[in-house]
Amino acid sequence: MAMITADPKDVPQVAHFAFTPEYMAKVQELIAHYPPGRQASAVIGVLDLAQRQQGWLPRVAMNEVARLLDMAPIRVYEIATFYTMFQLKPKGKYLLQVCTTTPCWLRGSEAVMKACQHAADGETFSVQEVECLGGCVNAPVVQINDDFYEDLDEASMNKVLDAFRRGETPKPGPQVDRQTSAPEGGLTTLKGE
Amino acid sequence: MPKVKIDGVEIEVPAGITVLQACELAGVEIPRFCYHERLSIAGNCRMCLVEVKPGPPKPQASCALPVADKQEIFTKTPVVQKARNGVMEFLLINHPLDCPICDQGGECDLQDQAMAYGFDRSRYHENKRAVPDKELGPLVKTSMNRCIHCTRCIRFATEVAGVEELGATGRGESMEVTTYVEHALSTELAGNLVDLCPVGALTSKPYAFEARSWELTKTESIDVLDGLGANIRVDTRGAQVMRVLPRLNDDVNEEWISDKTRHAIDGLRHQRLDRPYVRKGGKLVEATWDEAFGAITARLKGMDGAKIAAIAGDQCDAESMVALKDLMTALGSSNIDCRQDGAKLDGPRGSYIFNAGVHGIDSADAILLIGSNPRTESPVLNARIRKRYLHGHHCAIGSIGPAADLTYPVERLGAGPATLRELVDGKLGFFEKLKAARNPLIIVGMGAVAREDGAAVLAMARELAEKLNAVREDWNGFAVLHTTAARVGGLDLGLVPGEGGRDVAGILAGCEKGEIGAVYLLAADEIDTKRLGKAFVIYQGHHGDAGAHRADVILPGAAYTEKPGTYVNTEGRVQLGRRAGYPPGDAREDWAILRALSERLGKTLSYDTLAQVRSRLVSINKAFAAIDQQAPGAWGAFGKAGATTDAPFVAAIANFYMTCPISRASRTMAECMASRAQLMAAE
């Protein structure tokens, strides 16, 4: 097995990180959720805010979170490395999280993955293989930033990616003729009064 | 008290303990990796599984399960055995088979427990995981492939050492114990990580590949590198001290020792005095004992006693100090001192010992540090204060003296005697906290008393103790924290100037003026040797340090690992160090050198054997009869009320890693110093 290491060495150095006033307000609001002295409980939320502001979590951002919450930096590193949703390396503008767990795989996630990998250039798109996203009934599923794109195949995936490339935001949800997880092509039962 | 049945045997155990502890009480051994008596419970290694009735129908981790009344515990059933076998097999999936080249071999928990629970072959054909080794500084060597993630090191660093720098990053297969950002640990207790590690992931760097545990001779002894008198085990091979390990003593050092105690020992191999020297024509030349004694006799015979002086060093055993004192008395000199730093301590015993005892820290509920930085003066004692802070509902701790990071929050009241005066007069808020405390503890450091106005500061500290009613039948909260191993013993034996005698400052001034003709330095190196003037200097000691460089005659003595010696620690506890090896070359035990010299000087001392010296100790001070015991000393008038200066208290120890001839000669300590300097620069 390959060498594993939690601390990525091949990342660009970010010299400084500070929350913008808008984000700072959100940080303060999160901290206020917890009793005084328990501000460390807000760490996951604050890390998420840092990631949203920066696009990923450089070490200076983790240090800043530690400082704000009066925690030892190592405690923040532990949390940031534990959860896969914290990105410790820079990502493209759109992060394609492709579900490859069994239901999605059975419904053709390999082809979707291929389309995503083809598009991934590290600037506009980055791709990440993830475990079950919990949308099996709409398999295969890809999470793009905060939205789920469902019922994909290679062609519809490419269509979605092209739209992003053009700067549009395609409609999230099923990419086939279907309302959420209702049957494709309209209702098949319970059609009467 | 709950009654439980362990493997069919009924036993009554204290309420609130865990099943594992109950089994220990019943004499049933439970294998474990992550559980440690002095750390918080993690419950992650799963090796301590037992069956419990009533309880769920699966094995339970006994370390994290509280005992309950009428509980039945089974530790030897097939289910338990099979569960532990399974845990062991999982632990070994990724553990390398490198015991032959692993320094932990022979004293490895995993190795030992694999003998009882291991499968004799592997069922896994997958590659083992590979983890990069970490850089944790000059004392701890890492081999992270061997790590079984018990997290003992993380808990020790966080809880005991108080440096939150180690952590577990990643998860599952990618979990790693690391500092994440690579740097040496900023603690004086790093060596203990090696003891705690149940496998060979963390091993001692200076001791790497030096010896195997089974080829070492183990000698139980006492540490002399600080005033705590930590209980140690000295492991030797032949004449060489290979390593020093802590010994369990709940009243003194629990089971920790500082990095200096553990790793300064390579200093015992360098710059040793292994034969007598006599200065001839300005140069030190090798000599025989006979010549050396002859040179001394020639100078001292007929000299007026008032012109002779003696200074005892910081690591002397009580035996050599009593011999020195007796010899000086016989020569008619009262110029003798054991306080090289000039500490103004010479009152009743209660005025110069840590009366509360180290274990007393555990019941203190407000602590005041006066001119003391316990982190550098005694890191293990500092860890004890931190423990009190953590478990004692955040016991209030205040400090008058230099600002320092002590690993626990300290309310810094001020820097010097003026603040202490205000506190004694009740003008500071902290006074109320001390007043409200049931067991206030006043720790007086050498930074407060080793100065011109030391006696006045001591008097103020005494006044404070009286005001707070800190000295009572059931509690004595007046505590002096010494930085040296010999000081209390020296004071117990009265190695202070007698009637009309000179103290260290007086002796040095006398030397400069030519009023002192001869000075006997008993391993005393912490004085300004340039001030010895034209005096004839006899240096008896084990290292070629400051004293030996200035000496006219050098008498090679024994270091603490090379002689049986009595040491009195800062709390007044008399402890016996034992000989782990013989001194190099012609060097001899120190009291015997003084005894032999006394005969040549025609003032033969009255003892010929160690037992006789020790009875002489007892005849001077009854405290020497009570080995390993601690009790508050006699209280009385001490200190001297008077004016104080505005000068702030200065830390008694500027550099933790180099405080004595042994640590100054140690390369490991030099590396530690460089590493710490680098760490400071990075911040």
Interface residues (C-beta under 8 A of the other chain):
Chain A: M1 A2 M3 I4 T5 A6 D7 R59 A72 P73 I74 R75 Y77 E78 T81 F82
Chain B: E126 N127 K128 R129 A130 V131 P132 E164 E165 L166 G167 A168 T169 G170 R171 E173 S174 E176 T178 T179 Y180 V181
